[in-house]
Amino acid sequence: MIGISFVLSHAAMASLSNILLMFCLLNLLAFPVSVHSAGEVPINVTKHFSFYNFSFSNNPRLVHDMKLLGSAKFSNEKGALQIPNESEEDIRHQAGRGIYSFPIRLLDPSTKTPASFQTTFSFQMNNSTASEQAAYGGSGLTFIIVPDEFTVGRPGPWLGMLNDACENDYKAVAVEFDTRKNPEFGDLNDNHVGINLGTIVSTKVINVSDVGLSLNDGSVHRAWITYDGPQRRMDIRLGRANQEDYDYPPKPLFSESMDLSPFLNEYMFVGFSASTGNHTQIHNILSWNFTSTSQAFLRLPSSETCQGKILLENSTASTEVPPTSHKSSKNEPPRSFLIFVAAVALALALFLGFYFISKHRRNAAKLNTSVEAELHMPRPPNKPRRFAFSQLSSSTRSFSEIELLGSDNRGEYYRGKLSNGSQVAVKRFSAQFLSTHGSDKKRLLKEIKGVSHVRHPNLLLVRGWCQDNHEIMVVYDFVPNGSLDKWLFGAGVLPWTRRFKVIKDVADGLSFLHTKQLAHKNLKCSSVFLDVNFRAVLGDFGFVLMGAESKHFESQVCQGADVFEFGVLVLEVIAGRVRDEKEEGNPEERNLLDYAWNLHQIDEKVKLVDRRMGSLINLEQAIRVLEIGLLCTLNENKGRPSMEQVVEFLLNMDKPIPELPRTRPVALFPYNSANTGLCNAYSCTF
């Protein structure tokens, strides 16, 4: 009996020790040790990449490793990253960026120590022949460090660095190679290098003429930028480059102390930005190398930890033997029996109590725990995240009417401001929509998360989502210029060049979405937004799932519907009017799609073109785009193109397009203006 009693008591002690061990571990997680504790070892984290040139033949992963924004392109012929895109009709007032696609760790958040980095790149500025004033040069080029890979700055003297959406807390570091003198920004001349810290006004300005160089003389130059993070010191060197090698300048153009830490996040993106104004210039980046080294700390276990002490005590307790019982009297067995019964009862009570309490707490706090863990999980910048209801309620002033941006049959849009100052748009799905279309909330959330991980310049960034307090919400980036319908159907008049750019942007975004086996499912003018550079981005995704059909079948059907809706949107953009005017105008013209096909039948499509644009429109181009839009409204088995084909038609305007039938074929699934979708027969209602 004594032996059995000892075993049970030892097991109970082990259980209590495990509970205590768990408590200590939770304390360690809640109160982490200092980064300078004895159990930590500093290590260096190094990142390196190199582009010998920017031709696709030498860099098959170029489109994956580099992200182009705004007016920028890769010139395979020159092996260069070009800003602006010289193939555009008008390269005045253009801005663009070429950004390395992956974030770089540039700050240790614990010690606020910036990383060290070295970058060298060769560049050439060529005056464009597209302008009579080309000889005066364009605006300039910057090597830039920014907090995201989606923002494009303003053209002209802003060098594509900052724009109206970049608030005071927008962190950016740039070294500019400026070929225009803007006295309002403190420029010395039209041939200088400036260091910009969170502002367009340079903190330091260096006259390049002092070292006998001219940035816009058409020569290939090479820049070396070195930053010593622990010492907070920057070194910039500039020289001419030849085809064989590059002479490293013995004397720096700039070498002084400079603390970048206030302008850095832990993770940043690096790359180049450039712009043009009234004067044009092609900025070519011909090669680029970058290496960064940041300090981190590796935590090692210590013998003095709470866990170590408990394990030591358990080990000591397990080796100790209780006093022997050879001296026990005949009266001791009943006492041992009572101890045994008490131990069993206590252990059983503890076990049952712990089991039921744990089960109750797990069931009651499972959602809160997962939300809390997800909310506080460290992640690189611009990665989608989960928000708590309280966060979004606070950011939108408790979903105040003052912050209401608009509503539809799915829910309401609110403007919000996150704790870090970022402006967002919050789509709050209505209870009616969720009960009607989103009964399978797991699948609905799965689709939201799927779209949130897709990145493209013409897709509105999904910051995250909320599944809390019986609510489902989607958090988008806020676009200051609002939706396309306000510009297209409002008091102002969008010129044709802007409209054509919008059509191409929407086609690019939609085509990319389809390559990811996804569909927009809610394409209309109010779902297209214009950023500060009037670049069109697709947002307000449909997020409506079909029934038990396969994902492949669903994507095929809904992608076909996207193409159809794109065709109708093209007609709206060209005509400058809504697709269905119920109360105004000639009854034969109220339905835009029917009216367009009727005009095509009598070969008078020009009547559909918005006359408010005046004489500045390229009618031949507009008619071709209109015909592409009509192609998109054909039945899928009667010639409707894919979005990939549409993009090709729009990029190569000289390429012939399939001939349209004289009359509109009878639709398999007639377009219904009461809905904004097409595939109702498949329960894919938008």
C-alpha positions as CSV (number, residue, x, y, z in Angstrom):
1,M,0.0,0.0,0.0
2,I,2.8,2.4,0.8
3,G,4.5,1.8,-2.5
4,I,1.2,2.5,-4.4
5,S,0.7,5.6,-2.4
6,F,4.1,6.9,-3.3
7,V,3.6,6.3,-7.0
8,L,0.3,8.1,-7.1
9,S,1.6,11.1,-5.1
10,H,4.6,11.3,-7.3
11,A,2.3,11.4,-10.4
12,A,0.2,14.1,-8.8
13,M,3.3,16.1,-8.0
14,A,4.4,15.7,-11.7
15,S,1.1,17.0,-12.9
16,L,1.3,20.0,-10.6
17,S,4.9,20.6,-11.8
18,N,3.8,20.5,-15.4
19,I,1.1,23.1,-14.6
20,L,3.7,25.3,-12.9
21,L,6.0,24.8,-15.8
22,M,3.3,25.9,-18.2
23,F,2.6,29.0,-16.0
24,C,6.3,29.9,-16.1
25,L,6.5,29.5,-19.9
26,L,3.4,31.8,-20.3
27,N,5.2,34.3,-18.1
28,L,8.2,34.1,-20.3
29,L,6.1,34.8,-23.4
30,A,4.2,37.6,-21.7
31,F,7.4,39.3,-20.4
32,P,10.2,38.5,-22.8
33,V,13.7,39.1,-21.6
34,S,15.7,42.1,-22.7
35,V,17.6,42.0,-26.0
36,H,20.8,42.5,-24.1
37,S,20.3,39.5,-21.7
38,A,23.1,37.0,-21.2
39,G,21.2,34.3,-23.0
40,E,21.3,36.1,-26.4
41,V,23.9,36.1,-29.1
42,P,24.0,38.8,-31.8
43,I,24.0,37.5,-35.4
44,N,24.1,39.2,-38.8
45,V,21.3,38.8,-41.3
46,T,22.6,39.4,-44.8
47,K,20.5,39.9,-48.0
48,H,22.1,40.2,-51.4
49,F,20.8,40.4,-55.0
50,S,22.3,41.4,-58.3
51,F,21.1,42.4,-61.8
52,Y,23.8,42.4,-64.3
53,N,21.3,43.9,-66.7
54,F,17.5,44.0,-67.1
55,S,17.0,41.8,-70.1
56,F,14.7,38.8,-69.9
57,S,17.2,36.5,-71.7
58,N,19.7,36.9,-68.8
59,N,17.1,37.2,-66.0
60,P,14.2,34.7,-66.5
61,R,12.8,35.6,-63.0
62,L,12.9,39.4,-63.8
63,V,9.2,39.8,-63.7
64,H,9.0,38.0,-60.3
65,D,12.0,39.8,-58.7
66,M,11.2,43.3,-59.8
67,K,7.8,45.1,-59.7
68,L,7.1,48.0,-62.1
69,L,4.7,50.7,-61.1
70,G,3.3,53.6,-63.0
71,S,5.1,54.5,-66.3
72,A,8.0,52.0,-66.3
73,K,9.1,49.1,-68.4
74,F,11.9,46.6,-69.1
75,S,13.7,47.3,-72.4
76,N,15.0,43.9,-73.6
77,E,16.8,45.6,-76.4
78,K,18.8,47.9,-74.1
79,G,18.8,45.5,-71.1
80,A,17.5,48.4,-69.0
81,L,14.8,49.4,-66.6
82,Q,13.3,52.5,-68.2
83,I,11.3,55.2,-66.5
84,P,9.1,56.5,-68.1
85,N,7.9,54.0,-70.7
86,E,9.2,55.5,-74.0
87,S,6.6,53.6,-76.0
88,E,3.7,55.7,-74.5
89,E,2.3,58.4,-76.8
90,D,2.9,61.2,-74.3
91,I,5.7,60.8,-71.8
92,R,5.2,64.3,-70.2
93,H,4.1,64.4,-66.6
94,Q,4.8,60.7,-66.0
95,A,6.1,59.0,-62.9
96,G,7.2,55.4,-62.4
97,R,9.0,53.1,-60.1
98,G,11.0,49.8,-60.3
99,I,11.0,48.1,-56.9
100,Y,12.6,44.9,-55.7
101,S,9.7,42.6,-55.0
102,F,10.7,41.4,-51.6
103,P,11.0,43.5,-48.4
104,I,14.5,44.0,-46.9
105,R,15.2,44.1,-43.2
106,L,16.7,47.6,-42.6
107,L,16.1,48.2,-38.9
108,D,16.4,46.3,-35.6
109,P,13.2,47.4,-33.8
110,S,14.6,46.5,-30.4
111,T,17.8,48.5,-30.5
112,K,16.7,51.0,-33.2
113,T,19.9,50.2,-35.1
114,P,19.7,50.7,-38.8
115,A,21.1,48.1,-41.1
116,S,24.3,48.6,-43.1
117,F,23.9,48.4,-46.9
118,Q,25.9,48.9,-50.0
119,T,24.4,49.4,-53.4
120,T,25.9,50.2,-56.8
121,F,24.1,50.8,-60.0
122,S,24.8,52.2,-63.5
123,F,22.4,54.6,-65.1
124,Q,22.0,56.7,-68.2
125,M,19.7,59.7,-68.8
126,N,18.7,60.1,-72.5
127,N,16.9,63.2,-73.7
128,S,13.7,62.2,-75.5
129,T,13.0,63.3,-79.0
130,A,9.3,63.5,-78.4
131,S,9.4,67.1,-77.2
132,E,10.8,70.3,-78.8
133,Q,12.2,71.1,-75.4
134,A,13.9,67.8,-75.0
135,A,17.3,69.4,-74.9
136,Y,16.6,70.9,-71.6
137,G,16.3,67.5,-69.9
138,G,13.7,65.9,-67.7
139,S,13.3,65.8,-63.9
140,G,15.6,63.1,-62.6
141,L,16.1,59.7,-61.0
142,T,16.3,58.5,-57.4
143,F,17.5,55.4,-55.5
144,I,14.6,55.0,-53.0
145,I,13.8,53.2,-49.8
146,V,10.0,53.1,-49.2
147,P,7.6,51.3,-46.8
148,D,5.5,49.7,-49.6
149,E,5.7,48.4,-53.1
150,F,2.5,49.9,-54.4
151,T,2.8,53.7,-54.1
152,V,3.8,55.9,-57.0
153,G,4.7,59.5,-56.3
154,R,3.8,62.5,-58.3
155,P,5.5,63.5,-61.6
156,G,7.5,66.6,-62.3
157,P,9.8,67.9,-59.5
158,W,8.5,65.2,-57.1
159,L,10.6,62.6,-58.9
160,G,8.0,59.9,-58.3
161,M,8.9,59.9,-54.6
162,L,5.9,61.3,-52.8
163,N,2.3,62.1,-53.6
164,D,-0.9,63.5,-51.9
165,A,-1.6,60.1,-50.4
166,C,1.7,60.1,-48.6
167,E,1.0,61.7,-45.2
168,N,3.6,63.1,-42.8
169,D,4.3,59.7,-41.3
170,Y,5.1,58.1,-44.7
171,K,8.7,57.0,-44.3
172,A,10.9,57.3,-47.3
173,V,14.6,57.7,-47.9
174,A,16.0,58.7,-51.3
175,V,19.2,59.7,-53.0
176,E,18.2,61.8,-56.0
177,F,20.1,62.5,-59.2
178,D,18.3,65.6,-60.3
179,T,18.6,67.3,-63.6
180,R,16.1,70.1,-63.1
181,K,16.5,73.1,-60.8
182,N,13.5,73.7,-58.6
183,P,14.3,76.6,-56.2
184,E,11.2,75.9,-54.2
185,F,12.8,72.6,-53.1
186,G,16.1,74.2,-52.4
187,D,17.9,72.9,-55.5
188,L,21.3,74.3,-56.2
189,N,21.2,73.8,-60.0
190,D,20.1,71.4,-62.6
191,N,23.0,69.0,-62.0
192,H,23.0,67.9,-58.3
193,V,22.7,64.9,-56.0
194,G,20.3,65.3,-53.0
195,I,19.6,63.2,-49.9
196,N,15.9,63.2,-49.0
197,L,14.6,62.0,-45.6
198,G,10.9,61.7,-45.6
199,T,10.4,64.9,-47.6
200,I,10.9,66.2,-51.2
201,V,13.2,68.9,-49.8
202,S,16.7,67.5,-49.7
203,T,18.5,67.4,-46.3
204,K,21.8,67.5,-48.1
205,V,22.5,68.9,-51.7
206,I,25.8,68.2,-53.5
207,N,26.8,70.0,-56.7
208,V,27.9,67.3,-59.2
209,S,29.6,69.9,-61.4
210,D,32.2,70.2,-58.7
211,V,33.6,66.8,-59.6
212,G,33.5,67.5,-63.4
213,L,30.4,65.4,-64.2
214,S,27.1,66.2,-66.0
215,L,24.2,63.9,-65.2
216,N,22.3,64.6,-68.4
217,D,25.1,64.5,-71.0
218,G,24.0,61.1,-72.2
219,S,26.9,59.3,-70.6
220,V,26.6,56.1,-68.6
221,H,27.3,56.9,-64.9
222,R,27.8,54.6,-61.9
223,A,26.8,55.4,-58.4
224,W,28.1,53.8,-55.2
225,I,26.0,54.3,-52.0
226,T,27.3,52.9,-48.8
227,Y,25.7,53.2,-45.4
228,D,27.2,52.1,-42.1
229,G,24.2,51.4,-39.8
230,P,25.9,51.1,-36.4
231,Q,28.1,54.2,-37.1
232,R,25.2,56.1,-38.8
233,R,27.4,57.2,-41.7
234,M,26.7,57.5,-45.4
235,D,29.1,57.6,-48.3
236,I,28.2,58.5,-51.9
237,R,30.5,58.2,-54.9
238,L,29.8,58.9,-58.5
239,G,31.8,58.3,-61.7
240,R,31.6,57.6,-65.4
241,A,31.3,54.0,-66.6
242,N,32.7,52.4,-69.7
243,Q,31.9,49.1,-71.3
244,E,34.8,47.2,-69.7
245,D,34.9,48.2,-66.1
246,Y,34.0,50.9,-63.7
247,D,36.5,53.1,-62.0
248,Y,35.8,53.4,-58.3
249,P,36.2,57.1,-57.5
250,P,38.9,57.6,-54.8
251,K,37.1,60.7,-53.4
252,P,33.5,60.5,-52.2
253,L,31.0,62.9,-53.4
254,F,29.5,62.9,-49.9
255,S,30.7,61.3,-46.7
256,E,29.1,62.4,-43.5
257,S,27.2,61.2,-40.4
258,M,23.5,60.7,-41.1
259,D,21.0,58.9,-38.9
260,L,18.4,57.1,-41.0
261,S,16.7,55.2,-38.2
262,P,13.8,57.7,-37.7
263,F,12.9,57.2,-41.4
264,L,13.0,53.4,-41.4
265,N,10.6,50.6,-40.6
266,E,11.9,47.1,-39.8
267,Y,11.1,46.0,-43.3
268,M,11.4,48.3,-46.3
269,F,11.4,48.1,-50.1
270,V,14.3,49.3,-52.3
271,G,14.4,50.4,-55.9
272,F,14.3,53.4,-58.2
273,S,11.8,56.1,-59.0
274,A,11.9,58.8,-61.7
275,S,9.6,61.3,-63.4
276,T,9.1,63.8,-66.1
277,G,7.3,67.2,-66.3
278,N,6.9,69.5,-69.2
279,H,10.5,68.5,-70.2
280,T,11.0,64.8,-70.9
281,Q,13.9,62.4,-70.4
282,I,14.3,58.6,-70.4
283,H,15.9,57.3,-67.2
284,N,17.7,54.0,-67.8
285,I,19.0,51.8,-65.0
286,L,21.4,49.4,-66.7
287,S,22.7,47.3,-63.7
288,W,22.1,47.0,-60.0
289,N,23.8,45.3,-57.0
290,F,22.5,45.5,-53.5
291,T,23.7,44.0,-50.2
292,S,22.4,44.7,-46.7
293,T,23.5,43.4,-43.3
294,S,21.2,43.8,-40.2
295,Q,21.8,42.8,-36.6
296,A,19.5,40.3,-34.9
297,F,19.6,38.4,-31.7
298,L,19.5,34.6,-31.2
299,R,18.1,33.7,-27.8
300,L,19.7,30.7,-26.0
301,P,18.2,28.7,-23.1
302,S,19.7,29.4,-19.6
303,S,20.1,27.2,-16.6
304,E,18.6,29.9,-14.5
305,T,15.3,29.9,-16.3
306,C,12.0,29.0,-14.6
307,Q,11.8,25.9,-16.7
308,G,15.3,24.7,-15.8
309,K,14.6,25.1,-12.0
310,I,11.4,23.0,-12.2
311,L,13.0,20.3,-14.2
312,L,15.9,20.2,-11.7
313,E,13.4,20.0,-8.7
314,N,11.5,17.2,-10.5
315,S,14.7,15.3,-11.0
316,T,15.7,15.6,-7.4
317,A,12.2,14.6,-6.2
318,S,12.1,11.5,-8.3
319,T,15.4,10.2,-6.9
320,E,14.5,10.7,-3.3
321,V,13.1,7.7,-1.6
322,P,10.7,8.1,1.3
323,P,11.5,6.6,4.7
324,T,11.4,2.8,4.8
325,S,8.5,1.1,6.4
326,H,10.3,-1.7,8.2
327,K,9.7,0.0,11.5
328,S,6.0,0.6,10.9
329,S,3.6,-0.8,13.4
330,K,0.5,-2.8,12.7
331,N,-1.6,0.4,13.2
332,E,-0.1,2.1,10.0
333,P,-2.0,0.2,7.2
334,P,-5.3,2.0,7.9
335,R,-3.4,5.3,7.8
336,S,-1.8,4.4,4.5
337,F,-5.1,3.3,3.1
338,L,-6.6,6.7,4.1
339,I,-3.7,8.5,2.4
340,F,-4.2,6.4,-0.7
341,V,-8.0,7.2,-0.8
342,A,-7.3,10.9,-0.1
343,A,-4.6,11.0,-2.9
344,V,-6.9,9.2,-5.4
345,A,-9.8,11.5,-4.5
346,L,-7.6,14.6,-4.7
347,A,-6.0,13.5,-8.0
348,L,-9.4,12.6,-9.5
349,A,-10.9,15.9,-8.4
350,L,-8.0,17.9,-9.8
351,F,-8.1,16.0,-13.0
352,L,-11.9,16.3,-13.5
353,G,-11.8,20.0,-12.5
354,F,-8.9,20.8,-14.7
355,Y,-10.5,18.9,-17.6
356,F,-13.9,20.6,-17.5
357,I,-12.5,24.0,-16.8
358,S,-10.0,23.7,-19.6
359,K,-12.7,22.4,-22.0
360,H,-15.0,25.3,-21.0
361,R,-12.3,27.9,-21.4
362,R,-11.2,26.4,-24.7
363,N,-14.7,26.5,-26.1
364,A,-15.4,30.0,-24.7
365,A,-12.1,31.6,-25.6
366,K,-11.1,29.7,-28.7
367,L,-12.1,32.5,-31.1
368,N,-10.7,35.3,-28.9
369,T,-7.4,33.4,-28.5
370,S,-7.0,32.8,-32.2
371,V,-7.9,36.4,-33.0
372,E,-5.5,37.7,-30.3
373,A,-2.7,35.5,-31.6
374,E,-3.3,36.6,-35.2
375,L,-3.6,40.2,-34.3
376,H,-0.2,40.3,-32.5
377,M,1.6,38.0,-34.9
378,P,4.7,39.8,-36.3
379,R,4.6,40.0,-40.1
380,P,6.4,41.8,-42.9
381,P,4.8,45.1,-44.1
382,N,1.7,45.0,-46.4
383,K,0.9,41.4,-45.6
384,P,-2.8,40.8,-45.1
385,R,-3.9,40.5,-41.5
386,R,-6.9,39.9,-39.4
387,F,-8.4,42.9,-37.6
388,A,-10.6,42.9,-34.5
389,F,-14.0,44.4,-34.6
390,S,-12.9,46.9,-32.0
391,Q,-10.0,48.1,-34.2
392,L,-12.2,48.8,-37.2
393,S,-15.0,50.3,-35.0
394,S,-12.4,52.7,-33.5
395,S,-10.9,53.6,-36.9
396,T,-14.3,54.5,-38.4
397,R,-15.6,56.4,-35.4
398,S,-18.0,53.5,-34.5
399,F,-19.1,53.3,-38.2
400,S,-20.3,56.9,-38.1
401,E,-22.4,58.3,-41.0
402,I,-19.7,61.0,-41.3
403,E,-17.3,58.3,-42.5
404,L,-19.8,56.5,-44.8
405,L,-18.4,56.4,-48.3
406,G,-21.3,54.5,-50.0
407,S,-23.4,51.4,-50.0
408,D,-24.8,48.6,-52.2
409,N,-26.7,45.4,-51.9
410,R,-23.8,43.8,-50.1
411,G,-23.2,46.3,-47.4
412,E,-21.6,49.7,-46.7
413,Y,-18.2,51.3,-47.2
414,Y,-16.6,53.4,-44.4
415,R,-13.5,55.5,-44.4
416,G,-11.2,54.6,-41.5
417,K,-7.8,55.6,-40.1
418,L,-5.7,52.9,-38.5
419,S,-3.6,53.4,-35.4
420,N,-0.5,53.8,-37.5
421,G,-2.1,56.7,-39.5
422,S,-2.9,54.7,-42.6
423,Q,-6.2,55.5,-44.3
424,V,-8.4,52.5,-45.3
425,A,-11.8,51.7,-46.7
426,V,-13.8,49.2,-44.7
427,K,-16.5,47.1,-46.5
428,R,-18.9,46.0,-43.8
429,F,-21.1,43.2,-45.2
430,S,-24.8,43.4,-44.2
431,A,-26.5,40.7,-42.2
432,Q,-29.0,40.2,-45.0
433,F,-26.2,39.6,-47.5
434,L,-24.4,37.2,-45.2
435,S,-27.5,35.2,-44.6
436,T,-28.5,35.1,-48.3
437,H,-25.1,34.6,-50.0
438,G,-22.6,33.9,-47.3
439,S,-24.1,31.1,-45.3
440,D,-20.9,29.2,-45.7
441,K,-18.8,31.8,-44.0
442,K,-15.7,29.6,-44.0
443,R,-15.6,29.5,-47.8
444,L,-16.4,33.2,-47.9
445,L,-13.5,34.0,-45.7
446,K,-11.3,31.6,-47.6
447,E,-12.0,33.5,-50.8
448,I,-11.4,36.9,-49.1
449,K,-8.0,35.6,-47.9
450,G,-7.2,34.2,-51.3
451,V,-7.7,37.6,-53.0
452,S,-5.9,39.4,-50.2
453,H,-2.7,37.6,-51.1
454,V,-2.8,38.6,-54.8
455,R,-0.6,41.6,-55.6
456,H,-0.8,43.7,-58.8
457,P,-0.5,47.4,-59.5
458,N,-4.0,47.4,-60.9
459,L,-5.6,45.5,-58.0
460,L,-6.6,47.5,-54.9
461,L,-4.6,46.3,-52.0
462,V,-6.6,44.2,-49.5
463,R,-5.1,45.1,-46.1
464,G,-7.0,42.3,-44.3
465,W,-10.3,41.1,-43.0
466,C,-12.4,40.9,-39.8
467,Q,-14.4,37.9,-38.5
468,D,-15.5,39.1,-35.1
469,N,-18.7,39.9,-33.2
470,H,-20.7,37.9,-35.8
471,E,-19.5,40.3,-38.5
472,I,-17.4,39.9,-41.7
473,M,-15.6,42.9,-43.1
474,V,-12.9,43.5,-45.7
475,V,-10.2,46.3,-45.3
476,Y,-8.9,47.9,-48.5
477,D,-6.4,50.7,-49.1
478,F,-8.2,54.1,-49.3
479,V,-8.0,55.7,-52.7
480,P,-8.4,59.5,-52.5
481,N,-9.7,60.0,-56.0
482,G,-12.7,57.7,-55.5
483,S,-14.4,55.5,-58.0
484,L,-14.5,55.8,-61.7
485,D,-18.3,56.4,-61.9
486,K,-17.9,59.7,-60.1
487,W,-15.4,60.9,-62.7
488,L,-17.2,59.4,-65.7
489,F,-20.8,60.3,-65.0
490,G,-20.2,63.4,-62.9
491,A,-19.9,67.1,-63.8
492,G,-16.3,66.9,-65.1
493,V,-15.2,65.3,-68.4
494,L,-12.4,62.7,-68.5
495,P,-10.3,63.1,-71.7
496,W,-9.9,60.2,-74.0
497,T,-6.3,59.6,-73.1
498,R,-7.3,59.1,-69.5
499,R,-10.3,56.8,-70.4
500,F,-8.1,54.7,-72.7
501,K,-5.5,54.3,-69.9
502,V,-8.3,53.3,-67.5
503,I,-9.5,50.6,-69.9
504,K,-6.0,49.2,-70.3
505,D,-5.4,49.2,-66.5
506,V,-8.7,47.4,-65.8
507,A,-7.8,44.8,-68.5
508,D,-4.4,44.2,-67.0
509,G,-5.7,43.8,-63.5
510,L,-8.5,41.5,-64.6
511,S,-6.2,39.4,-66.7
512,F,-3.7,38.9,-63.9
513,L,-6.6,37.9,-61.5
514,H,-7.7,35.3,-64.0
515,T,-4.2,33.8,-64.2
516,K,-4.5,33.1,-60.5
517,Q,-7.7,31.1,-61.0
518,L,-9.7,33.9,-59.4
519,A,-12.5,36.2,-60.6
520,H,-13.6,39.7,-59.7
521,K,-17.4,38.9,-59.8
522,N,-18.4,42.5,-59.3
523,L,-17.0,44.5,-62.2
524,K,-18.6,47.9,-62.8
525,C,-17.6,51.5,-62.8
526,S,-18.2,51.9,-59.1
527,S,-15.7,49.0,-58.5
528,V,-12.9,50.7,-60.4
529,F,-10.9,53.3,-58.4
530,L,-8.5,56.0,-59.5
531,D,-5.4,56.7,-57.5
532,V,-3.5,60.0,-57.3
533,N,-1.9,59.3,-60.7
534,F,-5.3,58.3,-62.2
535,R,-4.1,54.8,-62.5
536,A,-7.2,52.5,-62.4
537,V,-7.3,49.8,-59.7
538,L,-9.9,47.1,-59.2
539,G,-11.6,46.8,-55.8
540,D,-14.9,45.9,-54.2
541,F,-14.5,42.3,-55.2
542,G,-17.6,40.1,-55.4
543,F,-16.6,37.5,-52.8
544,V,-19.7,35.4,-53.7
545,L,-19.3,31.7,-53.8
546,M,-21.2,29.1,-55.8
547,G,-22.8,26.0,-54.3
548,A,-21.1,22.7,-54.4
549,E,-19.5,23.2,-57.8
550,S,-15.8,22.7,-58.1
551,K,-13.4,25.6,-57.8
552,H,-12.3,25.1,-61.4
553,F,-15.8,25.1,-62.8
554,E,-16.7,28.1,-60.7
555,S,-13.6,30.1,-61.9
556,Q,-14.3,29.3,-65.5
557,V,-18.0,30.5,-65.3
558,C,-17.2,33.6,-63.3
559,Q,-14.2,34.6,-65.4
560,G,-16.4,34.4,-68.4
561,A,-18.8,36.7,-66.7
562,D,-15.9,39.1,-65.8
563,V,-15.1,39.4,-69.6
564,F,-18.7,40.1,-70.4
565,E,-18.9,42.8,-67.7
566,F,-15.6,44.3,-68.9
567,G,-17.2,44.7,-72.4
568,V,-20.1,46.6,-70.9
569,L,-17.7,48.7,-68.8
570,V,-15.8,49.6,-72.0
571,L,-19.0,50.9,-73.6
572,E,-19.8,53.0,-70.5
573,V,-16.3,54.5,-70.6
574,I,-16.5,55.4,-74.3
575,A,-20.1,56.6,-74.1
576,G,-19.8,58.4,-70.8
577,R,-23.1,57.1,-69.6
578,V,-24.5,54.4,-67.5
579,R,-25.4,51.0,-68.9
580,D,-29.2,51.3,-68.2
581,E,-31.0,54.6,-68.2
582,K,-34.4,53.8,-66.9
583,E,-36.1,57.2,-67.1
584,E,-34.1,59.4,-69.5
585,G,-33.5,59.5,-73.2
586,N,-34.9,57.7,-76.2
587,P,-36.4,54.3,-75.2
588,E,-34.3,52.6,-77.9
589,E,-31.1,54.0,-76.4
590,R,-31.8,53.3,-72.7
591,N,-30.0,49.9,-72.7
592,L,-26.4,50.8,-73.6
593,L,-25.5,47.3,-74.8
594,D,-28.5,47.0,-77.1
595,Y,-27.9,50.5,-78.4
596,A,-24.3,49.7,-79.2
597,W,-25.1,46.6,-81.1
598,N,-27.8,48.5,-83.0
599,L,-25.3,51.2,-84.0
600,H,-22.9,48.5,-85.1
601,Q,-25.5,46.9,-87.3
602,I,-26.0,50.2,-89.2
603,D,-22.3,51.0,-89.1
604,E,-22.7,54.2,-87.0
605,K,-20.7,53.3,-83.9
606,V,-19.2,56.7,-83.8
607,K,-22.5,58.0,-82.4
608,L,-21.8,56.1,-79.1
609,V,-18.6,58.1,-78.5
610,D,-19.1,60.8,-75.7
611,R,-19.3,64.1,-77.5
612,R,-18.2,66.0,-74.4
613,M,-14.6,64.9,-75.1
614,G,-14.6,67.3,-78.1
615,S,-12.0,67.1,-80.9
616,L,-9.2,65.8,-78.8
617,I,-10.3,62.2,-79.1
618,N,-8.6,59.7,-81.4
619,L,-11.8,58.4,-83.1
620,E,-10.1,55.5,-84.9
621,Q,-8.6,54.3,-81.6
622,A,-12.0,54.7,-79.8
623,I,-13.9,52.7,-82.4
624,R,-11.4,49.9,-82.2
625,V,-11.7,49.8,-78.4
626,L,-15.5,49.9,-78.7
627,E,-15.3,46.8,-81.1
628,I,-13.2,45.0,-78.5
629,G,-15.8,45.8,-75.9
630,L,-18.5,44.3,-78.2
631,L,-16.4,41.2,-78.7
632,C,-16.4,40.7,-75.0
633,T,-20.2,40.5,-74.9
634,L,-20.5,37.7,-77.4
635,N,-21.4,34.2,-76.1
636,E,-18.4,32.2,-74.8
637,N,-18.9,29.6,-77.6
638,K,-19.4,32.3,-80.2
639,G,-16.1,34.2,-80.0
640,R,-15.9,35.9,-76.6
641,P,-12.1,36.4,-76.0
642,S,-10.2,35.8,-72.8
643,M,-8.8,38.7,-70.8
644,E,-5.3,37.7,-71.9
645,Q,-6.4,38.2,-75.5
646,V,-8.1,41.5,-74.7
647,V,-4.9,42.8,-73.2
648,E,-3.0,41.8,-76.3
649,F,-5.5,43.6,-78.5
650,L,-5.2,46.8,-76.4
651,L,-1.4,46.8,-76.3
652,N,-0.9,46.1,-80.0
653,M,-3.4,48.4,-81.6
654,D,-2.2,47.4,-85.1
655,K,-3.1,43.7,-84.5
656,P,-6.3,42.7,-86.3
657,I,-9.2,41.7,-84.1
658,P,-11.8,39.0,-84.9
659,E,-14.6,40.3,-87.1
660,L,-17.8,41.1,-85.3
661,P,-21.0,39.5,-86.5
662,R,-23.4,41.9,-88.1
663,T,-26.1,41.3,-85.5
664,R,-25.8,40.4,-81.9
665,P,-26.1,36.7,-81.3
666,V,-28.9,35.5,-79.0
667,A,-27.4,35.3,-75.5
668,L,-27.3,32.0,-73.7
669,F,-27.6,34.0,-70.5
670,P,-29.2,37.3,-71.3
671,Y,-27.7,40.3,-69.7
672,N,-30.0,41.6,-67.0
673,S,-29.4,45.2,-66.0
674,A,-31.2,44.6,-62.8
675,N,-28.3,42.5,-61.7
676,T,-24.6,43.3,-62.2
677,G,-23.8,39.8,-63.2
678,L,-24.3,37.2,-65.9
679,C,-24.2,33.6,-64.7
680,N,-27.3,33.4,-62.6
681,A,-28.0,30.0,-64.1
682,Y,-25.0,28.8,-62.1
683,S,-26.0,30.5,-58.9
684,C,-23.0,32.9,-59.4
685,T,-25.0,36.0,-58.6
686,F,-23.1,39.2,-58.3
